[in-house]
């Protein structure tokens, strides 16, 4: 009978080892499940953080002390009063003025131009900034007071040109005369 006890012990050891192997398999399986669970937890945390940042941003922008910024922003308008010298003869109006001047050095013309634009009934007016690089080809030491096309247009200083149906009808270079014409 002693042998039977030993063999029973061997059987129990084998079962224990077998049981331990099953536990190892279960541990390995639960490790993968734990890793998947961790990834899901991290994803949930990231989504919650982004959600919180979004909600905080919405709250701040809608409840800021300067919330009237929405009222300050109007419709976008295209600046159509400032033109390039090359388009002097091809504006849509039948009759209009074009004021050539350096906007940096001649601020008085900006005021004159603005006050003329505020008048109710006025001839359309455009201006050309002679300081800009694309307009420099039309600025020279001499002036052609009767230009017939853009090819022979040259201005020396501040100049007001009236164009009627594509032709120059007035060409004024005197500062006082320009101001009186636009006042």
C-alpha positions as CSV (number, residue, x, y, z in Angstrom):
1,X,0.0,0.0,0.0
2,X,2.8,2.3,0.4
3,X,3.2,2.3,-3.3
4,X,-0.3,3.4,-3.7
5,X,0.2,6.3,-1.5
6,X,3.2,7.4,-3.5
7,X,1.4,7.0,-6.7
8,X,-1.5,9.0,-5.2
9,X,1.0,11.7,-4.4
10,X,2.3,11.6,-7.9
11,X,-1.2,11.9,-9.2
12,X,-1.9,14.8,-6.9
13,X,1.4,16.5,-8.0
14,X,0.5,16.0,-11.6
15,X,-3.0,17.5,-11.0
16,X,-1.5,20.4,-9.2
17,X,1.0,21.0,-12.0
18,X,-1.8,20.7,-14.5
19,X,-3.9,23.2,-12.4
20,X,-0.9,25.6,-12.3
21,X,-0.7,25.5,-16.1
22,X,-4.3,26.3,-16.4
23,X,-3.8,29.3,-14.0
24,X,-0.9,30.5,-16.1
25,X,-3.1,30.4,-19.2
26,X,-5.8,32.3,-17.4
27,X,-3.2,34.8,-16.2
28,X,-2.0,35.3,-19.7
29,X,-5.6,35.7,-21.0
30,X,-6.5,38.2,-18.2
31,X,-3.3,40.2,-19.0
32,X,-4.5,40.7,-22.6
33,X,-8.0,41.6,-21.3
34,X,-6.4,44.1,-18.9
35,X,-4.4,45.7,-21.6
36,X,-7.5,46.1,-23.8
37,X,-9.3,47.5,-20.8
38,X,-6.5,50.0,-20.2
39,X,-6.6,51.2,-23.9
40,X,-10.3,51.7,-23.6
41,X,-9.9,53.6,-20.4
42,X,-7.2,55.9,-22.0
43,X,-9.5,56.5,-25.0
44,X,-12.3,57.5,-22.7
45,X,-10.1,59.8,-20.7
46,X,-8.8,61.5,-23.9
47,X,-12.3,61.9,-25.2
48,X,-13.4,63.4,-21.9
49,X,-10.5,65.8,-21.9
50,X,-11.2,67.0,-25.4
51,X,-14.9,67.4,-24.5
52,X,-14.0,69.4,-21.4
53,X,-11.7,71.7,-23.4
54,X,-14.4,72.2,-26.1
55,X,-17.1,73.0,-23.6
56,X,-14.7,75.4,-21.7
57,X,-13.8,77.1,-25.0
58,X,-17.5,77.5,-25.9
59,X,-18.3,78.9,-22.5
60,X,-15.4,81.4,-22.5
61,X,-16.2,82.7,-26.1
62,X,-19.9,83.0,-25.4
63,X,-19.6,84.6,-22.0
64,X,-16.5,86.7,-22.3
65,X,-16.6,90.3,-21.1
66,X,-16.1,91.5,-24.7
67,X,-18.9,89.5,-26.1
68,X,-20.0,92.3,-28.4
69,X,-17.2,91.5,-30.7
70,X,-19.8,89.6,-32.8
71,X,-21.6,92.9,-33.3
72,X,-18.4,94.7,-34.3
73,X,-17.6,92.4,-37.2
74,X,-19.6,93.4,-40.2
75,X,-19.9,92.0,-43.7
76,X,-16.7,91.9,-45.6
77,X,-16.5,94.6,-48.2
78,X,-14.1,94.7,-51.1
79,X,-11.9,97.9,-51.2
80,X,-12.9,99.1,-54.6
81,X,-11.9,102.8,-54.2
82,X,-8.2,102.2,-54.3
83,X,-7.1,101.2,-57.7
84,X,-3.8,100.5,-59.6
85,X,-2.7,103.2,-62.0
86,X,-2.9,100.7,-64.8
87,X,-6.7,100.5,-64.4
88,X,-7.2,104.3,-64.5
89,X,-9.0,104.2,-67.9
90,X,-11.2,101.1,-67.3
91,X,-13.5,101.7,-64.4
92,X,-17.2,100.8,-64.7
93,X,-18.5,104.3,-64.3
94,X,-19.0,106.6,-67.3
95,X,-17.6,109.6,-65.4
96,X,-15.3,109.5,-62.4
97,X,-12.2,111.1,-60.8
98,X,-8.9,109.4,-60.1
99,X,-6.7,111.0,-57.5
100,X,-3.0,110.2,-57.7
101,X,-1.0,110.9,-54.5
102,X,1.5,109.4,-52.1
103,X,-0.7,108.2,-49.1
104,X,2.3,108.3,-46.7
105,X,3.7,111.7,-47.5
106,X,0.4,113.5,-48.4
107,X,-2.0,112.8,-45.6
108,X,-4.0,116.0,-46.4
109,X,-5.2,114.4,-49.6
110,X,-6.5,111.5,-47.6
111,X,-8.6,113.9,-45.6
112,X,-9.8,115.7,-48.8
113,X,-10.6,112.4,-50.4
114,X,-12.6,111.2,-47.4
115,X,-14.6,114.3,-47.0
116,X,-15.5,114.2,-50.8
117,X,-16.6,110.6,-50.4
118,X,-19.0,111.6,-47.6
119,X,-20.9,113.9,-49.8
120,X,-24.4,112.7,-50.8
121,X,-24.3,113.5,-54.5
122,X,-20.8,113.2,-55.9
123,X,-19.0,111.9,-58.9
124,X,-17.4,108.5,-58.2
125,X,-13.8,108.9,-57.2
126,X,-10.9,106.4,-57.0
127,X,-7.4,106.9,-55.7
128,X,-4.0,105.6,-56.7
129,X,-1.2,105.3,-54.1
130,X,1.9,106.4,-56.0
131,X,4.1,105.0,-53.3
132,X,3.2,101.4,-54.2
133,X,5.6,99.5,-56.4
134,X,3.1,98.6,-59.1
135,X,2.2,102.3,-59.6
136,X,5.8,103.6,-59.8
137,X,6.0,103.2,-63.5
138,X,3.4,106.0,-63.9
139,X,5.3,108.5,-61.7
140,X,8.0,110.5,-63.3
141,X,9.8,113.8,-63.4
142,X,7.6,115.0,-66.2
143,X,3.9,114.9,-66.6
144,X,1.7,114.4,-69.6
145,X,-1.4,116.5,-69.1
146,X,-3.3,115.0,-72.0
147,X,-2.9,111.2,-71.7
148,X,-5.0,109.3,-74.2
149,X,-4.2,105.8,-72.8
150,X,-2.4,104.1,-70.0
151,X,0.7,103.9,-72.1
152,X,1.3,107.7,-72.0
153,X,0.0,108.3,-68.4
154,X,2.7,110.0,-66.2
155,X,2.2,112.0,-63.1
156,X,4.8,114.1,-61.3
157,X,3.0,114.7,-58.0
158,X,-0.5,114.8,-56.6
159,X,-2.8,114.8,-59.6
160,X,-6.6,114.7,-60.0
161,X,-7.8,113.4,-63.3
162,X,-11.5,113.4,-64.5
163,X,-12.3,110.7,-67.0
164,X,-15.5,110.7,-69.0
165,X,-16.3,107.7,-71.2
166,X,-12.7,106.6,-71.2
167,X,-11.1,110.0,-72.1
168,X,-9.4,112.5,-69.9
169,X,-11.6,115.6,-69.6
170,X,-9.7,117.3,-66.7
171,X,-6.1,117.1,-65.5
172,X,-5.3,119.1,-62.3
173,X,-1.9,119.2,-60.6
174,X,-2.3,122.3,-58.4
175,X,-2.9,121.4,-54.7
176,X,-5.4,124.2,-54.1
177,X,-7.3,123.5,-57.2
178,X,-7.6,119.8,-56.3
179,X,-8.8,120.7,-52.9
180,X,-11.4,123.2,-54.2
181,X,-12.6,120.7,-56.8
182,X,-13.1,118.0,-54.2
183,X,-14.6,120.3,-51.5
